[in-house]
Amino acid sequence: MSEAHGARRHDPHQGSPAAEPAPKIVADRLHKRFPAAGEPVVALEELSLTVAEGELVSVVGPSGCGKTTFLRLLAGLEEPTSGSLAIRASDDGAQRPQNAVVFQEYGIFPWKTVLQNVAFGLQMRGVARREREEQAQAWVERVGLARFAGAYPHELSGGMKQRVSIARALANDPEVLLMDEPLGALDAQTRTVMQEEILDLWERDQKTVVYITHSIDEAVFLSDRVVVMTAHPGRKKAEHAIDLPRPRRWEQTGGADFAALRLQIWSDLEDEVKRTMAGQA
């Protein structure tokens, strides 16, 4: 983003600047501690972060820094030990689920077809069968799987399974999409294609996304902003606005601006990775 986070944006149709809308996500001094046989394990410590409506924010950090713990807190799968966390509902009156999560392991049902998997969240919300099948079919087509609507997961490649997971999440129209290393299990070529597909879907709907990844290149390519976390216990060390123009294509990763951003983020991350490695030796 070209503007400083929290700045005021000027509306050309008014005589004075318009206030920024309230953030979609507000995490304030989050602390998460897990009980253990000896000392409790502190996964997150004093983590504060805001995410704007329609922003795609990636979180990077060394293994064990609490990235996935933060996402699980956002998803409501864990409760913070202290601090606060809020996701603001949209003001259009629509009744949406607060979030949907896309995991690395796909998480689709092997006994359901592609169409049935995509429709599952709508079914759980009580959407009538005809309506949910129509919505699911539309999302199956959007992710390029129309020919495989009646196929089962064992008939699909890894990239196709992850497209099913993403379609299922988006079909449910969540307030926030949470993605935890969603492409981590894919080969390099498929991962590159899927990154562009994720961007295409995001650019159409401008869904608020929190994206967990180990890949700096992936974070820079996808994001409006990249948050760098410290080694365990996880704190926010730095954040970087990604001012690369959109829509983005993979060719941009070979440019000087992309390389400069990658280097800036690695300069913040390198010491944290080394600290983690030293602690594991």
N, C-alpha and C positions, 0 to 999 in steps of 0.2 A: 504494500500500500504506500502511496506517496505521501499521505498525511500522517502526522504523528498520532499515535494512539491516544484517544481522548480529546483531540483537537476539535474545534468548532468549524463546521462547513458552511460556506457562504451560499445562500440561496439567491440566484440572480433575479428572482421574481419578487424579492422583498428588499426592504431598505436596510435590514440588519441581519447579521448572521443567524442561521437557524441552528438550534441546539442539536447535537448528535442524539440519535435515538438511544434509549436505554440498552445496555448490553444484553445479548441473548443469554450468555453464561457469565456468572460471577462466582469465582472461587476466592474465598477470603481466609487467609491464614490456615489453610487446611493442614491438619496433622493426622497421620494414621499410624497407629501402633498395633502390632500383632503380638499376642501372647506367645511365649516360647518357654521351653524347659528351664533355661537359664535367664538371661536378660531378655526383656521384650525387644522385638525387632521393630525399629522405627523405619517405616517405608517412605513416608512423606513428612516434611517438616516445614511449617510456615510457608506453604505454597499458595501464592495469590496470583490470579490470572483472570482476565476478562476476555470474552470472545464476542465480537459484534454479530448482529443478524446478517446471515448470508456470507460470513467469513469462513474460509478454509484455513485452519491453523494446524500445523504439524508440530508434534512434540518429539524431540530427539534427545537421546542420552545414552550413557553406557548401560550394559546389562545390569539389572537389579536396581536401577535408580528410581523405580516407582512409577514409570510411565503407565504400565498396565493397571497398577493400583489406582492411579488417578482416573483412568478411563472407567474402571469398575465402580468408582465412587460416582462418576457422572451417570452411569447406567443404573444406579440404585442397587447394585449387587453387593456393595459394601457400604458401611456407615462410617463417616469420619469420627476419629477419636475426639477431635475438637476442631473449631473453625466452622465455616458455613459454606454452603454450596447451593446455588439456585439457578434454574433454567426458566427464563421468562416465557410464558405462553404467548402465542400470537394473538393479536387484537382483532382478528377478522371473524371471531366467533366460532371458527371450526373446532371440532373436538378431535384433537390429534393425540396420539401417544407421545409422551415426553421425549422418548429417544428410541432408536433402534441401533443394534450393534452388529457389525460385520467382523467376524473373527478370522484368524489365519486358517483355522481348521475347517472352513466352509460352514459347518453346522446345519447342513440340509438333511432332510429325512430320506434315508435310502429306500424306503417303501412307498414314497410318494413320487409322482411324476414332476417334471419341471413346473408345469402349470399349477399343480396342487401345492408344491412347495412355495411358489410365489404368492399363492392365494392364502397361505396358512394364517398370516397375521390378520388379514381381513376377516377370515372365518372366526378367529378368536375374539374379534371385536363385535361379532354378531352381524356383519354385513350379509345381506341376502345373497343366496347362492348365485343367481344370475348376475347381479351387480359385481360381486367379487371376482367371478370368472372373467367378466369383461375387463375389469381393471387389471387383473393378473395377466390376461392375454395381451393387453396394451403394453405392459412392462416387459413381458417376454419378447415382444417384437422390438421394443426400444433397445434391449441389450443384445439383439441379433440372434435370438434363439427360437424364432418362430417355427423352424423346421423340427425342433427338438421338444416342442411343448409336451408331447406325450412320452418322452423318453425318461428313463430312470437314471439316477446319479451314476451308477456303475457304467453307464453307456457314454458318459461325458468325460472330456479332458479336464485337467485341473483348472485351466482358465475358464472353461464353460461353467464348472461348478461354482467358481467364485462369482461369475456373472449372475448365476441364480441367486446366490446369497445377497448380492447387492440389489438385485431387482426386488427380492422379497422385502428387504429393508425399506426401499424407497416406495414400494407399492403401499406400504402402511402409512406413508406421509408423516413421518415423525417430525417433532419440532427440531430435533438435533440428530444428526447421523454420526455415530461413533465407530471408528474403524481402527482395529487393533492388528497391525502388521498384516493387512488383508492380502498382500501379494507376496508375503515372505516365503511361501511354500512353492512358488512358481519358478520355472526356469527363466533365465535372463531375457530371452526373446519374448516369451509370453508376458513377462512382467512389464516390458516396455510397451507392448500393445495395450495391456490392461490399464497402464497409467494414462494413456491418451483416452481410453474409453471412460475412465473415471472423470477426467476433466470434461469430456463432452457432456456427460450426464450432469455434472455439477454446473456447467455454464448455462445449461437450459433451465435449471430449477433454482439455482443459487441457494441450495440448502446449507444451513450452518453445519460445518463438519469439524470434528476434532479427529486428527489422523495420527496414529502412533506408528513410528517407523524407526529402524536403525539406519536407513539409507539417507545420507545427506543429499545426494543427487535427487532422490525421489521427493524429499521434503521441499527442496528448492523448486523443482519442476511443478509440483502441484499447488503450492501454498501461496496465500496472501502474507502469511507471517509464520516464522519458525521459532519455536521456543526451545531453548537448550536447557537441559536439567543437569544438576551436579550428580556426582557419584553418590552412592548410598550414604546417608539418607537423602532422598530427593528434594531438592529445592530448585527454584527457578534461578538459573545463573544469568541468562541473557535472552534477548529476543531480537529477531532480525526481520524487518519489513522486506518483502520480496517485490521489488518494483518492476519485474519483467512484464512486458506487455502481454495482454490476453487478447484473443485466444492463443494458447501456447501449443507448440509442436516440438517434437523431440529434437529437431535440428537446432533449436535454441540452446541445447545443452553444450554445444561446441563453441559457443560464443564467449567473448571476454567478460561480459557482465555476469553470465552464469558462473564462470570460473571464479570471479572475484567473490561472489556470494558464497560459493562452496568453501573457499579458503577462509573467509571471515567466520563461518560457522565452525569449521574444523579447528580454527585457532581457539575458539571457546571450548570446544569439546575434547581436544586432545589430552589435556591434563586430567580431565575427569575419567577418560578411558584408561589412562596410565594408572591412576589411583585405584581403579577397580581391578586392573590386572595385578597390581602389586598386592592388593588385599587377598587375591585368590592364590598367590604363589605359595 
